[in-house]
Amino acid sequence: AILQEGTGEPAALPLSVEQREVTILVADLRGFTALTATQPAGTIVTMLNLCLSRLSEVVFRYEGTIDKFSGDSLTVLFGAPIAREDDVLRALCCAVEMQQAMLDLNNHYLRRQMPELHLGIGVNTGTVMAGRFGSQAYSEYAVIGNEVSLASRIESFSLRGQVLISENTYARCNGVASATEPKEVFVAGKSLPVKVRELIAIAARRLKV
């Protein structure tokens, strides 16, 4: 802890918040809550920890920042706290490889007579408020804003094994990603429909969902 000189008390640290463009990836395990009612607690803990460990490895390989684990979901940031020119591309590659990692995980689970797990992923790009939020007693780095909520809403429409991306994300990928034609969906908090696409492949990286 940083102490005030001569007092032994914690020093007051400034809380800085700024606007920045971020790509948000939200991944959620489908049907995991139902499994908790049918599987032993030890099995559930083993499966979840192994899954989150493998997904985290993919995130770190693409230099993403894990914003939070929330039960059986994972939120990842590209562009905060450090911005890079290829944030969107890395986010999309990360999403594809996360789905590929689930195939390997399910093979592992089946060999040990465990049930399969499936992942839904939503990706959105937009301007958020990023920085340390809280008080001098406790604070943490976070991103907030409508674009963060939209990433979560888009994820809720994804089926098992899918990666759905917003039109903003697709527009910023510089043509390197193959995706379906846009479809309009209505999400909570939006009066107008939102366009989403299903990510199919990233040919330049030889990645396919």
WOCORTA-V824148 format. One record per residue. N is the residue number from 1. RES is the residue in one letter. SS is DSSP state (helix for helix, strand for strand, loop for the rest). OMEGA is omega in whole degrees, 0 to 359 (none if undefined). BURIAL is b if it has 24 or more other C-alpha atoms within 12 Angstrom, else e. Layout:
BEGIN
N & RES & SS & OMEGA & BURIAL
N & RES & SS & OMEGA & BURIAL
END
This chain:
BEGIN
1 & A & loop & 176 & e
2 & I & loop & 184 & e
3 & L & strand & 173 & e
4 & Q & loop & 184 & e
5 & E & loop & 174 & e
6 & G & loop & 183 & e
7 & T & loop & 185 & e
8 & G & loop & 180 & e
9 & E & loop & 178 & e
10 & P & strand & 178 & e
11 & A & loop & 178 & e
12 & A & loop & 180 & e
13 & L & loop & 180 & e
14 & P & loop & 177 & e
15 & L & loop & 183 & e
16 & S & loop & 179 & e
17 & V & strand & 181 & e
18 & E & strand & 173 & e
19 & Q & strand & 176 & e
20 & R & strand & 179 & b
21 & E & strand & 184 & b
22 & V & strand & 170 & b
23 & T & strand & 184 & b
24 & I & strand & 176 & b
25 & L & strand & 177 & b
26 & V & strand & 180 & b
27 & A & strand & 183 & b
28 & D & strand & 179 & b
29 & L & strand & 181 & b
30 & R & strand & 175 & b
31 & G & loop & 184 & e
32 & F & helix & 180 & b
33 & T & helix & 179 & e
34 & A & helix & 180 & e
35 & L & helix & 183 & e
36 & T & loop & 180 & e
37 & A & loop & 185 & e
38 & T & loop & 183 & e
39 & Q & loop & 176 & e
40 & P & loop & 183 & e
41 & A & helix & 180 & e
42 & G & helix & 178 & e
43 & T & helix & 181 & e
44 & I & helix & 181 & b
45 & V & helix & 180 & e
46 & T & helix & 181 & e
47 & M & helix & 183 & b
48 & L & helix & 181 & b
49 & N & helix & 179 & e
50 & L & helix & 180 & e
51 & C & helix & 181 & b
52 & L & helix & 177 & b
53 & S & helix & 181 & e
54 & R & helix & 180 & b
55 & L & helix & 178 & b
56 & S & helix & 177 & b
57 & E & helix & 179 & e
58 & V & helix & 180 & b
59 & V & helix & 183 & b
60 & F & helix & 178 & e
61 & R & helix & 179 & e
62 & Y & loop & 174 & b
63 & E & loop & 173 & b
64 & G & loop & 178 & b
65 & T & strand & 178 & b
66 & I & strand & 180 & b
67 & D & strand & 180 & b
68 & K & strand & 162 & e
69 & F & strand & 177 & e
70 & S & strand & 183 & e
71 & G & loop & 181 & e
72 & D & loop & 178 & b
73 & S & strand & 186 & b
74 & L & strand & 176 & b
75 & T & strand & 185 & b
76 & V & strand & 180 & b
77 & L & strand & 171 & b
78 & F & strand & 184 & b
79 & G & loop & 177 & b
80 & A & loop & 1 & b
81 & P & loop & 180 & b
82 & I & loop & 180 & e
83 & A & loop & 176 & e
84 & R & loop & 184 & e
85 & E & loop & 185 & e
86 & D & loop & 182 & e
87 & D & helix & 183 & b
88 & V & helix & 180 & b
89 & L & helix & 181 & b
90 & R & helix & 178 & b
91 & A & helix & 181 & b
92 & L & helix & 177 & b
93 & C & helix & 179 & b
94 & C & helix & 181 & b
95 & A & helix & 180 & b
96 & V & helix & 182 & b
97 & E & helix & 174 & b
98 & M & helix & 178 & b
99 & Q & helix & 177 & b
100 & Q & helix & 178 & b
101 & A & helix & 179 & b
102 & M & helix & 177 & b
103 & L & helix & 178 & b
104 & D & helix & 180 & e
105 & L & helix & 182 & b
106 & N & helix & 173 & b
107 & N & helix & 178 & e
108 & H & helix & 180 & e
109 & Y & helix & 183 & e
110 & L & helix & 178 & e
111 & R & helix & 180 & e
112 & R & loop & 176 & e
113 & Q & loop & 173 & e
114 & M & loop & 178 & e
115 & P & loop & 178 & b
116 & E & loop & 172 & b
117 & L & loop & 179 & b
118 & H & strand & 188 & b
119 & L & strand & 168 & b
120 & G & strand & 184 & b
121 & I & strand & 173 & b
122 & G & strand & 182 & b
123 & V & strand & 177 & b
124 & N & strand & 179 & b
125 & T & strand & 179 & b
126 & G & strand & 181 & b
127 & T & strand & 181 & b
128 & V & strand & 169 & b
129 & M & strand & 184 & b
130 & A & strand & 178 & b
131 & G & strand & 180 & e
132 & R & strand & 180 & e
133 & F & strand & 177 & e
134 & G & strand & 181 & e
135 & S & loop & 177 & e
136 & Q & loop & 179 & e
137 & A & loop & 180 & e
138 & Y & loop & 176 & e
139 & S & strand & 176 & e
140 & E & strand & 179 & e
141 & Y & strand & 181 & b
142 & A & strand & 172 & b
143 & V & strand & 180 & b
144 & I & strand & 177 & b
145 & G & loop & 183 & e
146 & N & helix & 183 & e
147 & E & helix & 177 & b
148 & V & helix & 178 & b
149 & S & helix & 181 & b
150 & L & helix & 177 & b
151 & A & helix & 179 & b
152 & S & helix & 179 & b
153 & R & helix & 179 & b
154 & I & helix & 179 & b
155 & E & helix & 183 & b
156 & S & helix & 178 & b
157 & F & helix & 184 & b
158 & S & loop & 177 & b
159 & L & loop & 179 & e
160 & R & loop & 177 & b
161 & G & loop & 182 & b
162 & Q & loop & 167 & b
163 & V & strand & 177 & b
164 & L & strand & 182 & b
165 & I & strand & 179 & b
166 & S & strand & 177 & b
167 & E & helix & 177 & b
168 & N & helix & 179 & b
169 & T & helix & 181 & b
170 & Y & helix & 182 & b
171 & A & helix & 183 & e
172 & R & loop & 182 & b
173 & C & loop & 174 & b
174 & N & loop & 174 & e
175 & G & loop & 183 & e
176 & V & loop & 183 & b
177 & A & loop & 173 & b
178 & S & strand & 182 & b
179 & A & strand & 178 & b
180 & T & loop & 172 & e
181 & E & loop & 183 & e
182 & P & loop & 173 & e
183 & K & strand & 181 & e
184 & E & strand & 177 & e
185 & V & strand & 176 & b
186 & F & loop & 181 & e
187 & V & loop & 180 & e
188 & A & loop & 178 & e
189 & G & loop & 180 & e
190 & K & loop & 180 & e
191 & S & loop & 179 & e
192 & L & loop & 180 & e
193 & P & loop & 180 & e
194 & V & strand & 179 & b
195 & K & strand & 177 & b
196 & V & strand & 177 & b
197 & R & strand & 173 & b
198 & E & strand & 178 & b
199 & L & strand & 182 & b
200 & I & strand & 185 & b
201 & A & strand & 171 & b
202 & I & strand & 190 & b
203 & A & helix & 183 & e
204 & A & helix & 179 & e
205 & R & helix & 181 & e
206 & R & loop & 180 & e
207 & L & strand & 179 & b
208 & K & strand & 179 & b
209 & V & loop & none & b
END
